Structures are given as C-alpha cells and as structure tokens.
Amino acid sequence: MQTYSLQVIDGRARALEIRTELFVFGDVLDVFVTGCPDVLVVACAGRPRPAEWLRALRAAGYEIPGRRHARATLSYLL
C-alpha cells in the first residue's frame, strides 16, 4: 500500500463525494482527510496515479489548484 497527497479545493468538506469518485479506480483503497482543508490523502494498492485521479476529479467538476512553478518555490525560500 502507498499513499499520495492530492490538492482539491475544499476537499475535506467534500471527502465522501471525492472518495466515491476515486473508487472507480480499482487501485484506490481509501481517501483520508487531513488538517488542511484542501489536502486529501489517497491510499492505493500499487503505484499512485495522481494525474489520472485529478483528471477524473476535474471532469466531475472539482476545482484543482494549478501547479506551482519551481521559480516561485525558489523565490519563496530566499
């Protein structure tokens, strides 16, 4: 079993719905909430497939934050 953190806007409040959406993937075992309202943890059998999961969630109407750019991360650290 492996875990992977996913960012979904207001994911904690919609965790039950998101869990149902992700259970169509046979390798998804469960979806857990975290202390952050926009972060969920997906437990899966085998290798995580976040791109596929996020694509399915977007298609179902969930808001997924954009990717952070390395440059923004570096400037934040300075």
N, C-alpha and C positions, 0 to 999 in steps of 0.2 A: 504494500500500500504506500502511496505517496500523497503529498498534499501540495496544493498550489493556491496562492492568494490571487483573487480576482477583484478588480475595482469595478463596482457598479454603483452609479449614483443612487443613493437611498436604498442600497442593497439590504441592509439589516432589517429595515421595515418591510421589505418585500421578499424576505428569505424563503418563506414557504412556497411562494409562486415561482421563484427562481429555481428552487430545488426541483419542483415539478418539471420545469423546462429542461433542466440539465439531466434529469433521469432518463430522457430519451437516448442518452449516450450510455451504452451498456457498461462502460468502464467507470462511470461516476457512482461512487458508493454513498456519499452524503455531502451535504453543504452545511457549513457551520458559520454562525455569525461571530464577529469579533467586537472588540471595544470601539472600533472605528465604524461610523455609520455607512461608509462607502466601501468597506472591505469585507469580503466573504472568503472562506477557505473551502476549497473543494478537495475532498478525499477521493482518490481514484485508484483503480487497480491498473498497474502498468504505468506507462509514461503519460504525464499530463499533456492535454491537447488544448491549451488555452485559446489559441486562435479560433478553433472550431467552436468552442464553448461561447466565446464572445460574439462570434458571428451569429450564432443561434439566438443569443440574448438580444442583440441588436435587431434582428429580424422580428423578434417578438415584441419590440417596442421599448426595451430597456435602454437607458442612457448610459453609455460607456464613456468615461473620460478619455480625452486624447492622450497620445503618448507624450512623455516628457523628452525633450531633446537633451543630449549629453552636454551641450554647451550651457544650457540653463542649470543643469545639475552642478557643473564645474563652477559657474559663477556664484552659485549659492554657497558652495564650500569655501570660497575665498574670503 
